[in-house]
């Protein structure tokens, strides 16, 4: 193989692997858009011959193909991750609220002195 062609092929393969990694890494929580630009639909898989979970639900890209560049995420995992994200954000807000009351107390003490 020509060294220049081999280099182009290696670069193309590396870009492909990086794109797969980026798509897999971005799949967190409830997806709103697919990296391909397609919208996300709510899909329900009905009972197949070998299906152990009939009626399993997915968040799926409208243009889904099993090539790794489109989202197809189980509904339960997406909702669980979103719930964890909201819980963490709520804890952060609670800390800020507690901090504000402490600051108000310090301001009142300084004003009274």
Secondary structure, 3 states (H helix, E strand, C coil): CCHHHHHHHHHHHHHHHHHHHHHHHHCCCCCCECCCCCEEEEEEECCCCCCCCCCEEEEEECCCCCCCCCCEEEHHHHHHHHHHHHHHHHHHHHHHHHHHHHHHHHHHHHHHC
